[in-house]
Amino acid sequence: MKAVKRISAIAALVTVVASLSACDGMSPRTRDTAIGAGVGGAAGAAIGGSTLSTLGGAAVGGVIGNQVGK
């Protein structure tokens, strides 16, 4: 069952990255925030496997992505 969760998380990450490539109008900071949230959400889903861990990972990843460009 863990393999299915990992594959789902990787598929979600690939989807997020592909969808962000269409967002040319974003500022670098906004783009970094969105990428961080996507990666954090995928990591949270892979590690915790629950909705709460996915949302927590997305929140933490978004904050980190936002602060990277400062």
Steps between C-alpha positions, in 0.01 A plus 500: 500500500790738565612466138160624385525803728848583373390469139201724574722758665744498209212532253363794697841668501541454126151642445573805714830569326341459157211730589736767631683514169188665356514786751735742328336805656600407855763694686801294608393512864145386421636222281737385775214499751282288271782258424584471870137427584481234230820330603411525869155354439643210304761437768237517774284250314793265447621520858177515698243364261213699650316814400639686799861417413439603137354835603772554759770422246342738249483778759860455615624464142316817397657700784848366420453570129387853579799571720766350270508798264527764773 
